[in-house]
Amino acid sequence: MPHNISRRSLLGAAAATSLAPLAPAAFAQASAWPTKVVNMVVPFPAGGGTDAFARPLSAQFTKQTGRQLVIDNKGGAGGTVGASVAARAAGDGYSLFMGAVHHAIAPAMYPKLDYDIEKDFVPLTLLANVPQILVVNPKNVPVADFKGFVELVRKNPGRFNYGSAGTGTSHHLAGELFKQQTQTFITHIPYTGSGPALRDLVGGQVDIMFDGLGSSATHIKAGRIKALMVAGKQRNPAFPDVPCAAELGLPDYTVTTWYGLWAPKGTPADLQAHIIDEMRKAVTSDELKVIWAGQGADFPNQTPQQFAAFINAEIRRWAVVVKASGAKLD
């Protein structure tokens, strides 16, 4: 027996000795990240709300790390095509996914998704939180304010349309909720992303959008589109003259577009921590603080655990909204 105990002890010591160098090596690998180009899938076409935050983030990340963060736009099906691609990527720290509120809506709208946002990804952090805003093409919809807008669309049911980033996105459901709460009818026109929809709004091919403030901000300031309402309970500091839904008689009309960062399942915990540190450093830089504020956004700075709980709550919340609104795939 003593011989057996001694032998087991020796084997355990040998195993510990052989494994010991791996821990520092793994730590060194994580702390050295990134050593090459990092790819980030943005599941919408260029020019949309997600892009409005992804591209400044990419530039700042590249500046501070010396390694390029490449934006890979893969639009389609309300952001689910890009999410599906990102879910199959290697969990090595060099494949990231920047999704949005649409990915909390998708489970209720797309019953046969080939990925699970909660099981196939590792939640890292919530990058930006932005209120949605009701905007119109001023030539197509010649109104002075929100009251005039509601009167116009009520008198002309079906005459006006609104563009969205795709069926089942927050843009779409914001429109359906608006119709429901104001008892109006406007026609939904889904696009492959908010970028193409916004371009058509500016060009006059679309009349209305319920867009994230981040992507609409520059067009509002330039006078190409007109902002009529912020979808929430308070005005946004970036556009203090635009009234909020609560003060316009819609106290329950709150829609927020948020953007988050995920890594594929299997990404090591120490590497996750290093990615989060670098992203937090980028988002809290002086450059990005100014950009986020100019687009009406804030940085919630959630931990991965808080972000995971937030995603779960959003999935449950939007499932109720989808059912109540009667929104369906076109």
Buried (B, 14 or more C-beta within 10 A) or exposed (E): EEEEEEEEEEEEEEEEEEEEEEEEEEEEBBEEBBEEEBBBBBBBBBBBBBBBBBBBBBBBBBEEBEBBBEBBBBBBBBBBBBBBBBBEBEBBBBBBBBBBBBBBBBBBBBEEBEBEBBEBBBBBBBBBBBBBBBBBBBEBBEBEEBEEBBEBBEEEEEEBBBBBBBBBBBBBBBBBBBBEBBEBEBEBBBBBBBBBBBBBBBEEBBBBBBBBBBBBBEBBEEEBBBBBBBBBBEBBEBBEEBBBBBBBEBEEBBBBBBBBBBBBBEBBEBBBBBBBEBBBBBBEBEEBEEBBEBBBBBBBEBEBEBBBEBBBEBBEEBBEBBEEBEBEEE
